[in-house]
Amino acid sequence: MRKFVLLILMMCGCFAANAIEIDGTYVSQSGELMFRFKGDSLYVDIAQSHRNVSAFKLIKNNESKKATTFNAYESYLENGKVTYREVLIRVTRLKNRKYLLEYFGKDKDRDYNTNERYTIKPVE
């Protein structure tokens, strides 16, 4: 039994060591979006005026060595009031320190209906 528990702990350690590491600051390919991953929070700076996104609260729900998926809540201004909506964010590792960030927004009356994709790379 002791060997079995040790084996399970070793396997968990191996999976954690291979997980994608995304802490830091990233910019989109167009330069309009800046993403700052810090702990369990993602902050987004957008250079477009039609949308005012402040921050996401991330809850990590799946992680592998190529992708990490988060459940999140986006806060934004609508008609002068702060509004929240549920979003799903998946970050997939590409090559050469580039990542693909996929953003799926969910409105109250529909399933995940917004699908935005950004190629992001670390800010150096």
RAWOWO-V166783 format. One record per residue. N is the residue number from 1. RES is the residue in one letter. PSI is psi in degrees with one decimal (none if undefined). D_CENTER is the distance of its C-alpha to the mean C-alpha in Angstrom with 2 decimals. Layout:
n->{N & N}
res->{RES & RES}
psi->{PSI & PSI}
d_center->{D_CENTER & D_CENTER}
//
This chain:
n->{1 & 2 & 3 & 4 & 5 & 6 & 7 & 8 & 9 & 10 & 11 & 12 & 13 & 14 & 15 & 16 & 17 & 18 & 19 & 20 & 21 & 22 & 23 & 24 & 25 & 26 & 27 & 28 & 29 & 30 & 31 & 32 & 33 & 34 & 35 & 36 & 37 & 38 & 39 & 40 & 41 & 42 & 43 & 44 & 45 & 46 & 47 & 48 & 49 & 50 & 51 & 52 & 53 & 54 & 55 & 56 & 57 & 58 & 59 & 60 & 61 & 62 & 63 & 64 & 65 & 66 & 67 & 68 & 69 & 70 & 71 & 72 & 73 & 74 & 75 & 76 & 77 & 78 & 79 & 80 & 81 & 82 & 83 & 84 & 85 & 86 & 87 & 88 & 89 & 90 & 91 & 92 & 93 & 94 & 95 & 96 & 97 & 98 & 99 & 100 & 101 & 102 & 103 & 104 & 105 & 106 & 107 & 108 & 109 & 110 & 111 & 112 & 113 & 114 & 115 & 116 & 117 & 118 & 119 & 120 & 121 & 122 & 123 & 124}
res->{M & R & K & F & V & L & L & I & L & M & M & C & G & C & F & A & A & N & A & I & E & I & D & G & T & Y & V & S & Q & S & G & E & L & M & F & R & F & K & G & D & S & L & Y & V & D & I & A & Q & S & H & R & N & V & S & A & F & K & L & I & K & N & N & E & S & K & K & A & T & T & F & N & A & Y & E & S & Y & L & E & N & G & K & V & T & Y & R & E & V & L & I & R & V & T & R & L & K & N & R & K & Y & L & L & E & Y & F & G & K & D & K & D & R & D & Y & N & T & N & E & R & Y & T & I & K & P & V & E}
psi->{-40.5 & -40.6 & -37.6 & -44.7 & -42.1 & -41.4 & -43.4 & -44.0 & -39.6 & -40.2 & -41.7 & -40.0 & -38.2 & -42.6 & -38.9 & -36.1 & -28.0 & 0.6 & 152.2 & 135.5 & 113.4 & 10.4 & 139.1 & -169.6 & 133.5 & 151.1 & 146.3 & 164.0 & -34.8 & -17.6 & 0.4 & -24.6 & 136.2 & 128.9 & 130.2 & 109.6 & 126.5 & 110.0 & -119.8 & 21.3 & 147.2 & 122.8 & 136.4 & 127.1 & 123.6 & 131.5 & 10.8 & 145.6 & -13.2 & -5.7 & 135.9 & 89.5 & 128.3 & -57.6 & 159.0 & 144.4 & 113.9 & 139.1 & 109.8 & 124.0 & -11.0 & 139.5 & 134.4 & -174.3 & -8.2 & -21.8 & 152.0 & 134.4 & 138.2 & 143.2 & 138.6 & 166.5 & 125.5 & 133.0 & 135.0 & 165.2 & 131.2 & 116.7 & 39.0 & -1.1 & 144.8 & 127.0 & 150.4 & 147.6 & 154.3 & 137.0 & 157.8 & 129.4 & 128.3 & 127.4 & 120.3 & 133.7 & 128.0 & -147.7 & 165.5 & 48.4 & 30.4 & 151.5 & 154.1 & 119.1 & 118.3 & 135.5 & 118.9 & 112.3 & 148.9 & 118.0 & 167.0 & -37.5 & 1.4 & 162.0 & -171.1 & 107.7 & -15.4 & 128.4 & 104.0 & 140.8 & 133.8 & 131.8 & 122.0 & 151.6 & 153.9 & 145.4 & 130.6 & none}
d_center->{38.28 & 37.39 & 36.56 & 34.32 & 32.29 & 32.11 & 30.94 & 28.10 & 27.03 & 27.22 & 25.09 & 22.32 & 22.58 & 22.38 & 19.20 & 17.55 & 18.97 & 17.50 & 13.85 & 11.36 & 11.29 & 8.66 & 10.26 & 11.85 & 12.12 & 11.32 & 13.20 & 13.23 & 16.31 & 18.20 & 17.69 & 17.05 & 13.47 & 12.41 & 9.02 & 9.76 & 7.85 & 10.64 & 11.13 & 9.29 & 8.69 & 6.83 & 9.83 & 10.47 & 14.02 & 15.46 & 18.92 & 19.88 & 21.99 & 21.54 & 18.29 & 17.65 & 14.11 & 14.19 & 11.25 & 8.74 & 9.64 & 7.13 & 9.14 & 8.43 & 10.65 & 10.99 & 11.01 & 13.38 & 14.54 & 13.04 & 9.71 & 7.18 & 6.47 & 5.59 & 8.27 & 8.23 & 11.10 & 11.49 & 14.72 & 16.91 & 20.66 & 22.83 & 26.59 & 26.41 & 24.69 & 21.24 & 19.62 & 16.61 & 15.02 & 12.80 & 9.73 & 7.86 & 4.55 & 5.47 & 5.54 & 9.33 & 11.74 & 14.60 & 17.71 & 18.84 & 15.75 & 13.90 & 10.56 & 9.82 & 6.76 & 7.91 & 7.89 & 10.50 & 12.37 & 15.08 & 18.28 & 20.84 & 23.28 & 21.26 & 18.75 & 15.45 & 17.19 & 14.99 & 13.45 & 12.22 & 11.51 & 11.17 & 12.40 & 11.28 & 13.39 & 14.01 & 16.42 & 19.63}
//
